[in-house]
Amino acid sequence: MYDIIIIGGGIVGLATALNIQQKDPKLKILVLEKENEVAAHQTGHNSGVIHSGIYYKPGSLKARNCFNGYHKLLSFCREENIPFELCGKVIVATSREELPQLDTIYERGVQNGLTDLKRLNREELLEYEPHVNGIAGIHVPQTGIINYKKVAQKYAEKLIKGGAEIRFGSKVTHILPQRTHTEVITLQQTFTCKLMINCAGLYSDKVAKMTGQDPDLKIVPFRGEYYMLKPEKQYLVKNLIYPVPDPAFPFLGVHFTRMIEGGVEAGPNAVLAFRREGYKRLAINLPELIETLSWPGFRKVAGKYWRTGMGEMYRSFSKPAFTKALQKLMPEIQEQDLVPGGAGVRAQACDRSGGLLDDFLIRESKGVVNVCNAPSPAATSSLSIGETVADLALAQLK
């Protein structure tokens, strides 16, 4: 009998376990992870950006947890000697039509507690990024770079040192809530606990249904593909360069990111993945794809934004089209400057009415806490999300 079982060994699941352990070291905690290592999916495939919280609606879970999580993350990394760098970024408007949205982003940043934000005219923009194409911008000094897989590994190391268990290769197949406890059944064996926490990321909706909750949403997987700049062209990017995002989408658009361990990434796009862990273009899981396509909410999203979706898909298969999207920010970039990079899959919750959920979503019922939607900036926010979930869990146990 465990006090708490957490499903999912990504950065949010591990941060939740760590917060619980710190608040009550006597509790018996088990983390179940279906892969053979921590951070195997979203955590290990992201671009390693420490987000400042400038984009998010003031008062939202994203805004609050990103601001708090940012400071917790930096403190943790300093204590544990995990390399990071607060290099700053510029958000770039390339047309007059983008200026109102740029103003909105600036105001949100101020409301969310960011200091030393700087509005930039074209000349000032070029001082930060000499090769960028833009008419105005914002400099965000708080933004940084890091390797989140290393952060997650350190969370896991501290958990085990504190007496928690992490079981790998433990895919959960059924969850049976009982009157006094919950049975969590994996392919190998059955575990029991007083309280269960779902941090299953790309499968969080399926695990939530196993618990008896029906959050009435579907995780729709969006793949983000990257190119890397060839070494001889990396001088074009000093730090991080972002476009003004489309407010209709929870994605930030193709951008340039300097990596903590060297190199510069360009991307990502945002295309529908044909399986939940579909890191390759032609990776298909037919039942999962049918499930996505038949979801009423996804059909509404597709009906409304099919042109945008087709453009993203075209860029996925066409390097010249991907290059053209990057040239909007940096005209000097040429097709031959790019080599294929990695890809990640974002677990994006979509509700029945066709809304792509922009905020974190946590639902609880007796004996269960489900983290139903935790896309970017969940890695930056992990210790704050973990504290939020830990408080809910501990309140239930008491």
C-alpha positions in Angstrom: 0.0 0.0 0.0 1.4 3.4 -1.1 0.2 6.7 0.1 0.4 8.2 -3.3 1.0 6.8 -6.8 1.9 9.2 -9.6 1.5 8.0 -13.2 4.1 9.6 -15.5 7.8 10.2 -15.1 8.0 13.4 -17.0 9.0 16.7 -15.4 5.6 17.5 -14.0 5.1 14.1 -12.4 8.5 14.1 -10.9 8.1 17.7 -9.6 4.8 16.8 -8.1 6.4 13.8 -6.3 9.3 16.0 -5.1 6.9 18.6 -3.7 4.9 16.0 -1.8 8.1 14.4 -0.5 9.4 17.8 0.8 6.1 18.6 2.4 5.6 15.2 4.1 8.8 13.0 4.0 7.0 10.2 5.8 4.6 9.4 2.9 5.3 6.4 0.7 5.4 7.6 -2.9 5.6 5.5 -6.1 6.1 7.0 -9.6 5.1 4.7 -12.5 6.7 5.3 -15.9 6.1 3.2 -18.9 9.4 4.0 -20.6 12.8 2.9 -19.3 13.9 6.4 -18.3 12.5 9.7 -17.0 11.6 12.5 -19.4 11.3 10.3 -22.4 8.6 12.3 -24.2 7.5 16.0 -24.0 10.2 16.9 -21.4 13.0 15.3 -23.3 12.0 16.6 -26.7 11.4 20.3 -26.1 13.7 23.2 -27.1 15.0 23.9 -23.6 13.6 27.4 -23.1 13.1 28.9 -19.7 9.9 30.9 -20.3 9.4 34.3 -18.6 5.6 34.2 -18.6 5.1 37.2 -20.9 2.4 35.7 -23.1 -0.1 34.4 -20.7 -3.4 35.8 -19.6 -3.0 37.6 -16.3 -4.4 35.6 -13.4 -4.5 32.3 -15.4 -2.9 29.1 -14.1 -0.2 29.5 -16.8 0.6 33.0 -15.7 0.8 32.3 -12.0 2.6 29.0 -12.3 5.1 30.2 -14.9 6.0 33.2 -12.7 6.3 31.2 -9.5 7.9 28.2 -11.3 10.4 30.3 -13.0 11.9 31.5 -9.7 11.7 28.0 -8.1 13.4 26.5 -11.2 16.3 29.0 -11.1 16.8 28.5 -7.3 16.8 24.7 -7.8 19.3 24.8 -10.6 21.6 27.1 -8.6 21.4 24.7 -5.6 22.0 21.6 -7.7 24.6 23.1 -10.1 22.5 22.5 -13.2 23.7 24.7 -16.1 21.4 27.4 -17.4 21.7 30.8 -18.9 19.4 33.9 -18.8 20.3 35.1 -22.2 17.1 37.0 -23.0 15.0 37.0 -26.2 13.5 39.4 -28.6 9.9 39.2 -29.8 9.8 40.7 -33.3 7.0 42.4 -35.2 7.6 42.2 -39.0 4.6 44.2 -40.1 2.4 47.1 -38.8 -0.5 44.6 -38.5 1.4 42.9 -35.7 2.0 46.0 -33.6 -1.3 45.9 -31.6 -0.6 42.2 -30.6 3.0 43.2 -29.7 1.5 45.9 -27.4 -0.8 43.4 -25.8 2.1 41.0 -25.1 4.1 43.9 -23.5 1.1 44.8 -21.3 0.6 41.2 -20.3 4.3 40.9 -19.3 4.0 44.0 -17.0 0.7 42.6 -15.5 2.4 39.3 -14.9 5.2 40.9 -12.9 8.0 41.0 -15.4 10.5 43.9 -14.9 13.0 45.5 -17.2 11.0 44.7 -20.4 12.1 47.0 -23.1 10.2 48.2 -26.2 12.5 48.3 -29.2 12.3 50.3 -32.4 14.0 48.9 -35.5 17.5 50.4 -34.7 17.3 49.0 -31.1 16.2 45.7 -32.4 19.2 45.4 -34.6 21.5 46.1 -31.6 20.2 42.9 -30.0 19.9 40.8 -33.2 21.8 42.4 -36.1 20.4 40.0 -38.7 16.8 40.1 -37.8 14.0 41.6 -40.0 11.6 43.7 -38.0 10.0 47.1 -37.5 9.6 46.8 -33.7 10.1 44.4 -30.8 10.3 43.6 -27.2 13.4 42.6 -25.3 12.6 40.0 -22.5 15.7 39.7 -20.3 14.2 36.9 -18.1 14.1 34.3 -20.9 16.8 31.6 -20.7 18.0 28.3 -21.9 18.5 24.9 -20.1 18.4 21.2 -20.6 15.1 20.0 -19.0 16.0 16.4 -19.2 18.9 17.1 -16.8 16.5 18.9 -14.5 14.1 15.9 -14.5 16.9 13.5 -13.9 17.9 15.6 -10.9 14.3 15.6 -9.6 14.4 11.8 -9.9 17.7 11.5 -8.1 16.5 13.5 -5.2 13.2 11.6 -5.0 15.0 8.2 -4.8 17.5 9.6 -2.2 14.5 10.7 -0.1 13.0 7.2 -0.2 10.5 7.4 -3.1 10.3 4.6 -5.7 10.3 5.0 -9.5 9.4 1.9 -11.5 10.2 1.9 -15.2 8.6 -0.2 -17.9 5.4 0.1 -15.9 2.6 0.9 -18.3 -0.7 1.4 -16.6 -3.6 -0.6 -18.2 -6.4 -0.2 -15.6 -7.3 1.8 -12.6 -9.9 0.5 -10.2 -11.1 3.0 -7.6 -12.3 1.2 -4.4 -14.0 2.6 -1.3 -10.9 3.0 0.8 -8.1 2.8 -1.8 -7.3 2.7 -5.5 -5.8 -0.3 -7.5 -3.4 0.7 -10.2 -2.8 -2.2 -12.6 0.3 -2.3 -14.9 1.4 -4.9 -17.4 3.5 -6.5 -14.7 1.7 -6.2 -11.4 -1.0 -4.4 -9.4 -0.2 -1.6 -6.9 -2.6 0.0 -4.3 -2.6 3.5 -3.0 -4.7 5.9 -0.9 -4.5 8.6 -3.6 -3.5 8.6 -7.3 -2.2 11.4 -9.4 -2.3 11.4 -13.2 0.6 13.2 -14.9 0.5 11.1 -18.0 1.0 13.9 -20.5 0.1 12.6 -24.0 -2.2 10.0 -22.4 -3.6 12.1 -19.6 -7.1 12.0 -21.0 -7.1 8.2 -21.3 -5.7 7.8 -17.7 -8.4 10.3 -16.5 -11.1 8.1 -17.9 -9.6 5.1 -16.2 -10.1 6.9 -12.9 -13.8 7.3 -13.6 -13.5 11.0 -14.4 -14.5 12.2 -17.9 -13.0 15.6 -18.5 -14.8 15.7 -21.9 -11.7 16.6 -23.8 -9.2 14.9 -26.0 -5.5 15.1 -26.2 -4.6 16.0 -29.8 -0.9 15.5 -30.5 0.8 18.2 -32.5 4.3 17.5 -33.7 6.9 20.3 -33.8 9.8 19.8 -36.2 13.1 21.6 -36.0 16.0 22.3 -38.3 19.5 23.2 -36.9 21.6 26.0 -38.3 24.9 24.8 -39.8 27.8 25.8 -37.6 29.1 28.4 -40.0 25.7 30.2 -39.9 25.1 30.2 -36.2 26.6 33.7 -35.9 23.3 35.0 -37.4 21.5 34.3 -34.1 22.9 35.8 -30.9 20.3 34.5 -28.5 16.5 33.8 -28.9 14.4 35.3 -31.7 10.6 34.9 -31.6 7.8 36.2 -33.9 4.6 37.8 -32.7 2.3 34.8 -32.2 -1.1 34.3 -33.7 -3.5 34.9 -30.8 -5.9 32.3 -32.2 -3.4 29.4 -31.5 -1.6 28.2 -28.4 1.7 28.0 -30.4 4.4 30.6 -30.7 5.4 30.2 -34.4 8.7 29.3 -35.9 11.6 30.9 -34.0 15.4 30.7 -33.4 16.7 29.2 -30.2 20.3 29.0 -29.1 20.8 25.8 -27.1 22.5 25.5 -23.7 24.9 22.8 -25.0 25.7 24.6 -28.3 24.0 24.9 -31.6 20.9 26.9 -32.8 17.5 25.4 -33.5 15.1 26.8 -36.0 11.4 26.0 -35.7 9.1 24.4 -34.8 6.1 24.1 -37.0 2.9 22.6 -35.6 1.4 19.7 -37.5 -1.1 17.1 -36.5 0.8 13.9 -35.4 -0.7 10.7 -36.7 0.0 9.0 -33.3 0.4 10.4 -29.8 4.1 9.7 -29.8 4.6 10.4 -33.5 8.0 11.9 -33.7 8.4 11.0 -37.4 6.3 12.3 -40.2 5.0 8.9 -41.3 4.6 7.4 -37.9 1.0 6.3 -37.7 -1.1 4.6 -35.1 -4.4 4.0 -36.9 -6.7 3.7 -33.8 -5.2 6.8 -32.3 -5.5 8.8 -35.6 -9.1 7.7 -36.0 -9.8 8.7 -32.4 -8.4 12.2 -33.1 -10.2 12.7 -36.4 -13.5 11.6 -35.0 -13.4 13.9 -32.0 -16.1 16.6 -32.6 -13.8 19.3 -31.1 -11.0 18.5 -33.5 -13.3 18.5 -36.5 -14.4 22.0 -35.5 -10.8 23.2 -35.2 -9.9 21.6 -38.6 -13.0 23.2 -40.2 -12.1 26.6 -38.9 -8.3 26.6 -39.4 -7.8 24.1 -42.3 -5.8 26.7 -44.3 -3.4 27.2 -41.5 -3.1 23.5 -40.9 -2.4 22.8 -44.6 0.3 25.4 -44.6 1.9 23.8 -41.5 1.7 20.4 -43.2 3.2 21.7 -46.4 6.1 23.2 -44.5 6.6 19.9 -42.8 7.3 18.2 -46.2 8.8 21.2 -48.0 12.2 22.5 -46.8 11.9 25.6 -49.2 8.5 26.4 -47.5 10.0 26.0 -44.0 12.9 28.2 -45.0 10.6 30.9 -46.3 8.8 30.9 -43.0 12.1 31.5 -41.2 13.1 34.2 -43.7 10.2 36.3 -42.4 12.3 36.8 -39.3 15.8 36.5 -40.9 16.0 37.1 -44.7 19.7 35.9 -44.8 18.7 32.3 -44.0 19.0 30.0 -47.0 17.8 26.5 -47.5 21.4 25.1 -47.6 22.0 26.7 -44.1 19.6 24.2 -42.5 20.1 20.6 -41.5 17.3 18.4 -40.1 17.0 18.5 -36.3 14.8 16.8 -33.8 11.0 16.8 -33.2 8.7 16.9 -30.2 5.1 16.2 -29.7 2.9 18.6 -27.7 -0.1 17.2 -25.8 -2.7 19.8 -26.6 -6.1 19.3 -25.0 -9.1 20.1 -27.2 -12.6 20.4 -25.8 -15.8 19.2 -27.5 -16.7 22.7 -28.8 -13.4 23.0 -30.7 -11.4 25.0 -28.2 -7.7 24.4 -27.9 -7.3 24.8 -24.2 -4.8 27.6 -23.6 -4.5 27.2 -19.8 -3.3 24.4 -17.5 -6.2 22.2 -16.4 -6.2 20.2 -13.1 -9.3 18.2 -12.0 -9.8 16.2 -8.8 -12.3 13.8 -7.4 -12.2 11.5 -4.4 -8.8 9.8 -4.3 -7.7 11.2 -7.6 -6.0 14.3 -9.0 -5.8 14.5 -12.8 -3.4 16.9 -14.6 -5.4 17.1 -17.8 -3.6 19.8 -19.7 0.0 20.9 -19.1 1.6 22.0 -22.3 4.3 24.7 -22.5 5.4 26.4 -20.3 4.9 23.3 -18.0 8.7 22.5 -17.9 9.5 26.1 -16.7 6.5 25.9 -14.3 7.1 22.3 -13.1 7.9 23.0 -9.5 5.0 25.4 -9.1 2.5 23.0 -10.9 4.0 20.3 -8.7 3.3 22.3 -5.5 -0.3 23.1 -6.7 -1.0 19.4 -7.3 0.8 18.4 -4.1 -1.4 20.7 -2.0 -4.5 19.3 -3.5 -3.3 15.7 -2.9 -2.2 16.4 0.7 -5.5 18.1 1.5 -7.3 15.0 0.3 -5.1 12.7 2.4 -5.8 14.7 5.5 
